[in-house]
Amino acid sequence: NRAVCDFHSDMIVVEPGIGYAGGHWVQWVQWGEWMVRQFHRSSSAVEGRNGRLSQMYHNGRGLTNKRLAALTVVHNYDLKRADGTTAAERLFGSSFPDVFEWLIGQMGELPRPRKPRERIKRNPLILQGVPL
């Protein structure tokens, strides 16, 4: 890059803004900050937990507090990185039992299904609104 410095000796920057012809330093800094904000906005909608939650919120009619709490538990205690650790293990420094095994142990027996209602079979030959 020495050749570039020799060719553009009038553009060498010792301090921010010094050496830029016409004082365009501020415009370039503002443009760079704008570009960084645009990239962050465009990629944040698809990255990480908040991006996933915002997409779920957008697709449906919002997230209830119970569903958000359940998704938080799954995110903290069940999702694993490539090294096999969860967010809770990294935060607390100890391992936790499997979430779904724990949940099955807490549930107990499932209730019996409800009895279906008896369907009334109507005779199409008898008209209800016509007097006999």
KAHU-V947855 format. One record per pair of residues at least 24 apart in sequence whose ideal C-beta (glycine too) atoms are under 10 Angstrom apart, sorted by the first residue. I is the first residue (numbers start at 1). J is the second residue. Records with the same first field share a line. If there is no record, write none. Layout:
I=J ; J
This chain:
48=75
49=75 ; 76 ; 79 ; 87
73=99 ; 103
74=99 ; 100
77=102
